[in-house]
């Protein structure tokens, strides 16, 4: 991943923080100050701690996709028409089509975490938002990432769907009998106090 671009200041460029662009379409209305939630860039570390030990073993499991929501306030008739356009051109696109490459997305807050491609998880209808003549919509996005080149999931041979048993063979009856005999002798030695 390339180094993220510098974040544009919301103080000197406030208007740029009030909308986002997805799939070449600008969002309608405006993003309220608390309208972007989530979108944490996690590192993907798996921490394994042992009982009664100090420290842990860290295993890097890759970079999980980030996800979050963006809320938009719709106030004018043009905002509602813009939301219908956003739905038609982007949000309602079939999930299988989105899965191929996702949608390019831009908002100044996303530059520091390198978020550039997303798929749509869900979107809501315009709902009244406390004040008269103000409606709010919520859209959840999940970062799109290309699939790994090789599947990390495999079917164990002993559970192959064709019913064949290609896994390790079970121990022979002779071996099981000898293991049982060893256990009996160990028990007898322990009972004799040796």
N, C-alpha and C positions, 0 to 999 in steps of 0.2 A: 504494500500500500504506500502510495506516495505521501509525502508530508502534507498535512492539511493546509489549505490556504488561510491567510489571516482573516479573522472575524471582523466584519464591518461593524463599526460602533453604532449601537442603537441611539446614542446621544446625538451624534452628528448626522446620522442617517435614519431618523425615526420612521420616515415613510417606507423605507425598504423593509422594515420589520413588521409592517402591518399586513402583508400578503405573502403568498408563496406562489411559485410557478411549478406546475406538474404537467408533464407531457406537452409542454409548450403552451399551456393554458394558465392564465393568471387567475388566482382565487378571487372570488367576489367578496364584497363587504370588507371587513377588517378583522384582524386577529387581535383579541383583547390582550392586555398586558400579561395575564396569566393563562393565555390560550394555548401554549405549547407545553405538553406534559410528556414525560418519559424520555425516549430517545437517549438512553444511557449507552455509552460505548463500553461494553464489558470486555474484559480481557480474555475470558475463557479458561481461567485457571481452575483446576480441580484440586482442592486441598484435602489431603488425607492425613488425619491425626490419629495416632495410636493412644489407647487408654494408658494413663499414667506416664506419658512421655512428654518431653518438652520439644517443641518444634513440630514440623509437619513436612510431608513430601508434596511437592507441587508438580502437577502434570498439566502441560498446556494442551487443551482439547480443541484448539482452533479459536476463531473469533466468531462468537454467536451474533446473529443479526440483531440490531436494535429495533425497538418498536415504540410507538408512542402515538399520541393523539394531537390533533390541531383543531381548535374551535374557531369558528367564524361567526361574527355578528352580522346579521343581515338587517338592514334598516330601510333601504329604498326598494322600489319596484325593480330597478335595474339590478340590485343585489340578488333578488329572487330569480330574475331571468339569467343572471350570470351563474347562479348555483345550478339551475336546470341545464345550462350549457356544460358546466363542469361534470355533472352526472352523465350526460349523454356522451361527451368526448373522452372521459377518463374513468370516473368512478364506477360506471356500470359495464365497463369492458369485461368480457368473459375472463374468468380466473385462469383458464388454460392459456389464453393469449397473454395475460400478464406474466405468467410463469416463464415465458420464453426469455424476456429481457427486462421485465419490470418497466416502470416509468421513470424518466429523469425528473428529479425534483430539486428545487433550489429555494433555500431560505437562508439568510445570513447566519442564523444560529447553527446551521448544519455544516458550515465550512470547517469549523474546528474539530469536528468528529469524522469528517470525510464521508458524510451521508450524501449519496448522489442518485441512487436507484432504489425504488420502493415498489411494493404491491399494495393494493387496497385490502385491508382486513374487513372494514365495515364503514358505513356512513349512515347518518341519521336524517330524518326529515327536519325541516325548520320547526323548532319548538319555541314557545314563548319564553322569554328570558327576563323575568322579573319586572322589567319596565315596560310601559306601554309602547307599542309599535316597534319593539326590538325582538328579534328572533335569533336563535343560536343553533348552529349545526355542529356536529362533531364527526371528524373523520379519523379513523385509525389506520396507520400505515405500518408495514413491516419492511425492513430493509431487504431488498432483493440481492441475493448473492448467487453466482453461478453454481450449479451442482458440482460436488467433488468429482474428479476424473474417475475414481474407482469407488464403488460402493463400500462403505465402511461396515455394512451389515452383511453377514453371511449366515446361511442355514447350516447348523451342525450336521455332519454326515449321518449321525445316528438318528436324526430327525428328518431325513430326506423325505420329500413329499411322495416319492414313489414307493415308500415303505422299505426300501433296501437298507441294510445295515452295513454301512461302509466305515463306521467308526471302530474304536478299539473293541477287540473280542472280549467277551466275559471270561473270567478265570475258569480253568477246567475243574471238573468235580474232584480230581485228585489233589489239585492245589488247594481247593477249599477245605478238603478233609485234613490235609497236613497243617494248614493254618489253624484249624479248629483244635487239632491235637497239640500244637504249640501253646495255644491259649490254656488248654486243660493243664499241661505241665507247668506253665507259669503260675497258674492258680494254686496248684498243689505245692509248689515251692514256697509261695507266699504264705500259704496256710501252715506249712511246716516251720515257718519262722526263719527261713534262710534268705 
